[in-house]
Amino acid sequence: MTTSQISTLKYSLAAWGASLILAGQLAAQEQQDEWKIEPTAQHKILKKDVGTWDAQVKIWPMPDAEPMESKGVEKNRLLEGGLWLITRFEGEVIGTPFVGMGTFGYDPAEKKYIGTWVDTMTPHLMITKSDYDEKTKTMTGIAETRDPMTGKKYNAKMISRYNDDGTRVMEMHRKGADGQEWKVMEISYQRRADKTTE
């Protein structure tokens, strides 16, 4: 084999190897694209909560009781990809430092907004399932959890109203031993000017 033929063979092998690498990269990209989940129109509602919010908290420990008031700060950001909202709340409840963390997203199979919540005052996970009404700008759902004192399961009604881009109100309602429902908690949120958590 001549020097020219060897050079031609080396060139051909190099070109063939490069084409195999490129084909592998394209196949990997196509496979990656197949697994990529794009946010739906429902997921875009999660952007309403993004940012840092000052919170005014009211808690009614029992029906007809005077509310206990406190303040807090909530920071919300979207997880990369836009499918999940990550929440961290820091404040005070009944004179005790309080930290809570949650996740919130949209399940296209259930056609529900779903969420989880954990905090420093209970060992039980809260799971929520909600619907959003575009006309009233209201998210309404049911939260399933356990009473931190008794360990018994109970459901609470969760309502979030978006008054405008900078204010929203969240309420939690629960039934008492007599079966009557009362408002357990209300949090009024005011968005800070800088959306540092986006």
Phi and psi in degrees as GROMACS dihedral restraints (atoms count N, CA, C in turn):
[ dihedral_restraints ]
;  ai    aj    ak    al  type     phi  dphi    fc
    3     4     5     6     1   -77.9    20    10
    4     5     6     7     1   166.2    20    10
    6     7     8     9     1   -60.6    20    10
    7     8     9    10     1   -37.9    20    10
    9    10    11    12     1   -65.0    20    10
   10    11    12    13     1   -41.7    20    10
   12    13    14    15     1   -66.5    20    10
   13    14    15    16     1   -38.4    20    10
   15    16    17    18     1   -63.8    20    10
   16    17    18    19     1   -42.7    20    10
   18    19    20    21     1   -62.5    20    10
   19    20    21    22     1   -42.5    20    10
   21    22    23    24     1   -63.9    20    10
   22    23    24    25     1   -41.1    20    10
   24    25    26    27     1   -64.3    20    10
   25    26    27    28     1   -44.1    20    10
   27    28    29    30     1   -60.5    20    10
   28    29    30    31     1   -42.5    20    10
   30    31    32    33     1   -62.5    20    10
   31    32    33    34     1   -44.0    20    10
   33    34    35    36     1   -63.3    20    10
   34    35    36    37     1   -42.8    20    10
   36    37    38    39     1   -64.4    20    10
   37    38    39    40     1   -40.5    20    10
   39    40    41    42     1   -64.5    20    10
   40    41    42    43     1   -43.7    20    10
   42    43    44    45     1   -64.4    20    10
   43    44    45    46     1   -42.1    20    10
   45    46    47    48     1   -62.7    20    10
   46    47    48    49     1   -42.9    20    10
   48    49    50    51     1   -62.8    20    10
   49    50    51    52     1   -42.0    20    10
   51    52    53    54     1   -63.5    20    10
   52    53    54    55     1   -39.5    20    10
   54    55    56    57     1   -66.8    20    10
   55    56    57    58     1   -35.8    20    10
   57    58    59    60     1   -65.3    20    10
   58    59    60    61     1   -43.0    20    10
   60    61    62    63     1   -61.9    20    10
   61    62    63    64     1   -46.1    20    10
   63    64    65    66     1   -62.2    20    10
   64    65    66    67     1   -42.2    20    10
   66    67    68    69     1   -63.0    20    10
   67    68    69    70     1   -40.3    20    10
   69    70    71    72     1   -64.5    20    10
   70    71    72    73     1   -40.0    20    10
   72    73    74    75     1   -65.3    20    10
   73    74    75    76     1   -41.7    20    10
   75    76    77    78     1   -64.6    20    10
   76    77    78    79     1   -40.9    20    10
   78    79    80    81     1   -64.0    20    10
   79    80    81    82     1   -41.6    20    10
   81    82    83    84     1   -64.4    20    10
   82    83    84    85     1   -39.3    20    10
   84    85    86    87     1   -65.2    20    10
   85    86    87    88     1   -42.7    20    10
   87    88    89    90     1   -62.2    20    10
   88    89    90    91     1   -41.7    20    10
   90    91    92    93     1   -65.0    20    10
   91    92    93    94     1   -39.6    20    10
   93    94    95    96     1   -65.0    20    10
   94    95    96    97     1   -40.7    20    10
   96    97    98    99     1   -64.1    20    10
   97    98    99   100     1   -34.6    20    10
   99   100   101   102     1   -64.1    20    10
  100   101   102   103     1   -33.4    20    10
  102   103   104   105     1   -87.3    20    10
  103   104   105   106     1   -10.3    20    10
  105   106   107   108     1   -75.6    20    10
  106   107   108   109     1   125.2    20    10
  108   109   110   111     1  -101.8    20    10
  109   110   111   112     1   121.2    20    10
  111   112   113   114     1   -88.5    20    10
  112   113   114   115     1   141.9    20    10
  114   115   116   117     1   -60.8    20    10
  115   116   117   118     1   143.2    20    10
  117   118   119   120     1   -91.0    20    10
  118   119   120   121     1   177.6    20    10
  120   121   122   123     1   -60.4    20    10
  121   122   123   124     1   -33.5    20    10
  123   124   125   126     1   -66.3    20    10
  124   125   126   127     1   -37.6    20    10
  126   127   128   129     1   -63.9    20    10
  127   128   129   130     1   -29.8    20    10
  129   130   131   132     1   -66.5    20    10
  130   131   132   133     1   -19.7    20    10
  132   133   134   135     1   -63.1    20    10
  133   134   135   136     1   -27.9    20    10
  135   136   137   138     1   -60.3    20    10
  136   137   138   139     1   -25.7    20    10
  138   139   140   141     1   -63.1    20    10
  139   140   141   142     1   -21.6    20    10
  141   142   143   144     1   -58.4    20    10
  142   143   144   145     1   -29.1    20    10
  144   145   146   147     1   -94.7    20    10
  145   146   147   148     1    -8.3    20    10
  147   148   149   150     1   -64.5    20    10
  148   149   150   151     1   136.9    20    10
  150   151   152   153     1   128.9    20    10
  151   152   153   154     1  -172.4    20    10
  153   154   155   156     1  -107.6    20    10
  154   155   156   157     1   130.1    20    10
  156   157   158   159     1  -124.8    20    10
  157   158   159   160     1   134.4    20    10
  159   160   161   162     1   -87.1    20    10
  160   161   162   163     1   132.8    20    10
  162   163   164   165     1  -119.8    20    10
  163   164   165   166     1   134.5    20    10
  165   166   167   168     1  -106.6    20    10
  166   167   168   169     1   117.4    20    10
  168   169   170   171     1  -108.5    20    10
  169   170   171   172     1   134.6    20    10
  171   172   173   174     1  -125.0    20    10
  172   173   174   175     1   132.8    20    10
  174   175   176   177     1  -128.3    20    10
  175   176   177   178     1   129.9    20    10
  177   178   179   180     1  -106.2    20    10
  178   179   180   181     1   106.1    20    10
  180   181   182   183     1   -68.2    20    10
  181   182   183   184     1   -21.5    20    10
  183   184   185   186     1  -156.9    20    10
  184   185   186   187     1   161.7    20    10
  186   187   188   189     1   -57.3    20    10
  187   188   189   190     1   142.4    20    10
  189   190   191   192     1    68.3    20    10
  190   191   192   193     1     5.0    20    10
  192   193   194   195     1   -80.0    20    10
  193   194   195   196     1   157.3    20    10
  195   196   197   198     1   -72.5    20    10
  196   197   198   199     1   138.5    20    10
  198   199   200   201     1   -70.4    20    10
  199   200   201   202     1   143.7    20    10
  201   202   203   204     1   -93.0    20    10
  202   203   204   205     1   127.3    20    10
  204   205   206   207     1  -111.0    20    10
  205   206   207   208     1   145.5    20    10
  207   208   209   210     1  -156.4    20    10
  208   209   210   211     1   178.7    20    10
  210   211   212   213     1  -125.5    20    10
  211   212   213   214     1   160.3    20    10
  213   214   215   216     1  -159.5    20    10
  214   215   216   217     1   176.4    20    10
  216   217   218   219     1  -132.0    20    10
  217   218   219   220     1   130.5    20    10
  219   220   221   222     1  -116.8    20    10
  220   221   222   223     1   130.9    20    10
  222   223   224   225     1  -117.9    20    10
  223   224   225   226     1   123.8    20    10
  225   226   227   228     1  -123.0    20    10
  226   227   228   229     1   136.9    20    10
  228   229   230   231     1  -141.9    20    10
  229   230   231   232     1   155.5    20    10
  231   232   233   234     1   -87.5    20    10
  232   233   234   235     1   133.5    20    10
  234   235   236   237     1   -65.7    20    10
  235   236   237   238     1   145.9    20    10
  237   238   239   240     1   -49.4    20    10
  238   239   240   241     1   132.9    20    10
  240   241   242   243     1   105.2    20    10
  241   242   243   244     1   -22.9    20    10
  243   244   245   246     1    81.1    20    10
  244   245   246   247     1    12.1    20    10
  246   247   248   249     1   -90.4    20    10
  247   248   249   250     1   -22.2    20    10
  249   250   251   252     1  -134.6    20    10
  250   251   252   253     1   140.1    20    10
  252   253   254   255     1   -98.6    20    10
  253   254   255   256     1   130.9    20    10
  255   256   257   258     1  -109.4    20    10
  256   257   258   259     1   126.5    20    10
  258   259   260   261     1  -118.4    20    10
  259   260   261   262     1   138.9    20    10
  261   262   263   264     1  -134.1    20    10
  262   263   264   265     1   123.4    20    10
  264   265   266   267     1  -115.7    20    10
  265   266   267   268     1   132.0    20    10
  267   268   269   270     1  -129.0    20    10
  268   269   270   271     1   130.8    20    10
  270   271   272   273     1  -170.7    20    10
  271   272   273   274     1  -140.8    20    10
  273   274   275   276     1  -145.8    20    10
  274   275   276   277     1   136.2    20    10
  276   277   278   279     1  -130.8    20    10
  277   278   279   280     1   122.3    20    10
  279   280   281   282     1    52.6    20    10
  280   281   282   283     1    42.4    20    10
  282   283   284   285     1    76.0    20    10
  283   284   285   286     1     7.3    20    10
  285   286   287   288     1  -114.3    20    10
  286   287   288   289     1   134.0    20    10
  288   289   290   291     1   -55.3    20    10
  289   290   291   292     1   139.0    20    10
  291   292   293   294     1  -135.8    20    10
  292   293   294   295     1   134.4    20    10
  294   295   296   297     1  -132.4    20    10
  295   296   297   298     1   132.1    20    10
  297   298   299   300     1  -132.7    20    10
  298   299   300   301     1   148.7    20    10
  300   301   302   303     1  -136.0    20    10
  301   302   303   304     1   142.0    20    10
  303   304   305   306     1  -143.4    20    10
  304   305   306   307     1   163.0    20    10
  306   307   308   309     1  -124.5    20    10
  307   308   309   310     1   146.9    20    10
  309   310   311   312     1  -147.2    20    10
  310   311   312   313     1   131.4    20    10
  312   313   314   315     1  -153.7    20    10
  313   314   315   316     1  -169.5    20    10
  315   316   317   318     1  -124.8    20    10
  316   317   318   319     1   128.2    20    10
  318   319   320   321     1   -99.4    20    10
  319   320   321   322     1   106.3    20    10
  321   322   323   324     1   -67.2    20    10
  322   323   324   325     1   -21.4    20    10
  324   325   326   327     1   -74.7    20    10
  325   326   327   328     1   -43.8    20    10
  327   328   329   330     1   -84.0    20    10
  328   329   330   331     1   -16.5    20    10
  330   331   332   333     1    57.5    20    10
  331   332   333   334     1    43.3    20    10
  333   334   335   336     1  -136.6    20    10
  334   335   336   337     1   148.8    20    10
  336   337   338   339     1   -80.6    20    10
  337   338   339   340     1   130.3    20    10
  339   340   341   342     1  -122.5    20    10
  340   341   342   343     1   149.6    20    10
  342   343   344   345     1  -151.2    20    10
  343   344   345   346     1   162.2    20    10
  345   346   347   348     1  -130.0    20    10
  346   347   348   349     1   155.3    20    10
  348   349   350   351     1  -147.9    20    10
  349   350   351   352     1   134.1    20    10
  351   352   353   354     1  -135.2    20    10
  352   353   354   355     1   151.7    20    10
  354   355   356   357     1  -154.2    20    10
  355   356   357   358     1  -179.6    20    10
  357   358   359   360     1   -84.0    20    10
  358   359   360   361     1     2.8    20    10
  360   361   362   363     1  -111.6    20    10
  361   362   363   364     1    -1.7    20    10
  363   364   365   366     1  -148.7    20    10
  364   365   366   367     1   144.6    20    10
  366   367   368   369     1   -88.5    20    10
  367   368   369   370     1     5.8    20    10
  369   370   371   372     1  -106.1    20    10
  370   371   372   373     1   139.6    20    10
  372   373   374   375     1   -78.2    20    10
  373   374   375   376     1   136.0    20    10
  375   376   377   378     1  -103.5    20    10
  376   377   378   379     1   134.0    20    10
  378   379   380   381     1  -122.2    20    10
  379   380   381   382     1   129.1    20    10
  381   382   383   384     1  -117.6    20    10
  382   383   384   385     1   148.5    20    10
  384   385   386   387     1  -134.0    20    10
  385   386   387   388     1   127.0    20    10
  387   388   389   390     1  -139.5    20    10
  388   389   390   391     1   164.4    20    10
  390   391   392   393     1  -123.4    20    10
  391   392   393   394     1   146.8    20    10
  393   394   395   396     1  -111.1    20    10
  394   395   396   397     1   130.6    20    10
  396   397   398   399     1  -103.8    20    10
  397   398   399   400     1   110.1    20    10
  399   400   401   402     1   -64.0    20    10
  400   401   402   403     1   -35.6    20    10
  402   403   404   405     1   -64.5    20    10
  403   404   405   406     1   -42.7    20    10
  405   406   407   408     1   -97.6    20    10
  406   407   408   409     1    -3.8    20    10
  408   409   410   411     1    55.4    20    10
  409   410   411   412     1    46.0    20    10
  411   412   413   414     1  -128.5    20    10
  412   413   414   415     1   133.2    20    10
  414   415   416   417     1  -104.2    20    10
  415   416   417   418     1   121.4    20    10
  417   418   419   420     1  -126.9    20    10
  418   419   420   421     1   131.7    20    10
  420   421   422   423     1  -158.9    20    10
  421   422   423   424     1  -175.1    20    10
  423   424   425   426     1  -118.8    20    10
  424   425   426   427     1   133.4    20    10
  426   427   428   429     1  -107.8    20    10
  427   428   429   430     1   130.8    20    10
  429   430   431   432     1  -106.9    20    10
  430   431   432   433     1   126.7    20    10
  432   433   434   435     1  -158.4    20    10
  433   434   435   436     1  -165.8    20    10
  435   436   437   438     1  -127.4    20    10
  436   437   438   439     1   149.6    20    10
  438   439   440   441     1   -67.5    20    10
  439   440   441   442     1   125.9    20    10
  441   442   443   444     1   -65.0    20    10
  442   443   444   445     1   -21.1    20    10
  444   445   446   447     1   -87.2    20    10
  445   446   447   448     1   -41.5    20    10
  447   448   449   450     1  -103.5    20    10
  448   449   450   451     1   -21.0    20    10
  450   451   452   453     1    80.5    20    10
  451   452   453   454     1     0.7    20    10
  453   454   455   456     1   -78.7    20    10
  454   455   456   457     1   142.1    20    10
  456   457   458   459     1   -70.0    20    10
  457   458   459   460     1   145.7    20    10
  459   460   461   462     1  -154.2    20    10
  460   461   462   463     1   159.4    20    10
  462   463   464   465     1  -109.7    20    10
  463   464   465   466     1   144.4    20    10
  465   466   467   468     1  -127.4    20    10
  466   467   468   469     1   146.9    20    10
  468   469   470   471     1   -88.7    20    10
  469   470   471   472     1   131.3    20    10
  471   472   473   474     1  -115.0    20    10
  472   473   474   475     1   130.1    20    10
  474   475   476   477     1  -131.7    20    10
  475   476   477   478     1   126.5    20    10
  477   478   479   480     1  -123.1    20    10
  478   479   480   481     1   123.5    20    10
  480   481   482   483     1  -112.1    20    10
  481   482   483   484     1   128.5    20    10
  483   484   485   486     1   -98.9    20    10
  484   485   486   487     1   100.4    20    10
  486   487   488   489     1   -70.2    20    10
  487   488   489   490     1   -42.9    20    10
  489   490   491   492     1  -160.5    20    10
  490   491   492   493     1  -169.9    20    10
  492   493   494   495     1   -65.6    20    10
  493   494   495   496     1   -21.3    20    10
  495   496   497   498     1  -112.8    20    10
  496   497   498   499     1    -2.0    20    10
  498   499   500   501     1  -139.2    20    10
  499   500   501   502     1   145.9    20    10
  501   502   503   504     1  -154.1    20    10
  502   503   504   505     1   159.5    20    10
  504   505   506   507     1  -132.7    20    10
  505   506   507   508     1   131.3    20    10
  507   508   509   510     1  -114.0    20    10
  508   509   510   511     1   135.2    20    10
  510   511   512   513     1  -125.0    20    10
  511   512   513   514     1   147.5    20    10
  513   514   515   516     1  -124.3    20    10
  514   515   516   517     1   128.5    20    10
  516   517   518   519     1  -119.7    20    10
  517   518   519   520     1   141.8    20    10
  519   520   521   522     1  -141.3    20    10
  520   521   522   523     1   148.9    20    10
  522   523   524   525     1   -85.8    20    10
  523   524   525   526     1   139.3    20    10
  525   526   527   528     1   -86.3    20    10
  526   527   528   529     1  -174.3    20    10
  528   529   530   531     1   -62.6    20    10
  529   530   531   532     1   -27.0    20    10
  531   532   533   534     1   -86.0    20    10
  532   533   534   535     1     2.2    20    10
  534   535   536   537     1    86.4    20    10
  535   536   537   538     1    -4.7    20    10
  537   538   539   540     1   -85.5    20    10
  538   539   540   541     1   141.1    20    10
  540   541   542   543     1   -90.1    20    10
  541   542   543   544     1   139.2    20    10
  543   544   545   546     1  -138.7    20    10
  544   545   546   547     1   156.5    20    10
  546   547   548   549     1   -76.9    20    10
  547   548   549   550     1   116.8    20    10
  549   550   551   552     1   -86.0    20    10
  550   551   552   553     1   -36.5    20    10
  552   553   554   555     1  -150.6    20    10
  553   554   555   556     1   148.4    20    10
  555   556   557   558     1  -141.4    20    10
  556   557   558   559     1   129.5    20    10
  558   559   560   561     1  -123.9    20    10
  559   560   561   562     1   122.0    20    10
  561   562   563   564     1  -100.6    20    10
  562   563   564   565     1   126.0    20    10
  564   565   566   567     1  -110.0    20    10
  565   566   567   568     1   139.7    20    10
  567   568   569   570     1  -125.2    20    10
  568   569   570   571     1   120.3    20    10
  570   571   572   573     1   -73.2    20    10
  571   572   573   574     1   136.2    20    10
  573   574   575   576     1   -74.2    20    10
  574   575   576   577     1   155.1    20    10
  576   577   578   579     1   -62.4    20    10
  577   578   579   580     1   -39.0    20    10
  579   580   581   582     1   -91.8    20    10
  580   581   582   583     1   124.5    20    10
  582   583   584   585     1   -90.3    20    10
  583   584   585   586     1    69.7    20    10
  585   586   587   588     1   -72.3    20    10
  586   587   588   589     1   -14.5    20    10
  588   589   590   591     1   -99.1    20    10
  589   590   591   592     1     6.3    20    10
